Amino acid sequence: MDFPRWFKGDADAVDFAIKLWDAAQVWDDVHDEGDKSRIDELMQWLAFRKEYHPFFMRHPDILRTGMLMMFLQWQAANRLERSILPRDVEKAHMLRAGIYSVYVLMAWIVGGNTWADEISEEIYGQYGETIADLKREMA
């Protein structure tokens, strides 16, 4: 992922994006695999450390809302993955990509609407999981 490009060289945005990615991976590991080896680190970052991150401190209301939507989409995806309706797996696949919405939001913060629109295809294009991958994971 080309965070420096997406966030126009804003080092704080790049660092926040990396930390958010790591937190999302740990959270997913806890949920899917029960791996709690990094749960304390995750909870500390979500509850306290992110609040003092320079990028977050400059944009707390919009980032908190974006992160909440990412979480709500992830939560809905987990529920839809258990659905017996075949189209729900495709919806779950889409909702699992919520972190990329936060990245587009961050691009908007640093570069405005035109930049977010221009870079959004590249950002969403980084979502590498396919529906077939998800179905294998669920099997």
Beta strands, then each sheet from edge to edge (+ up, - down):
end
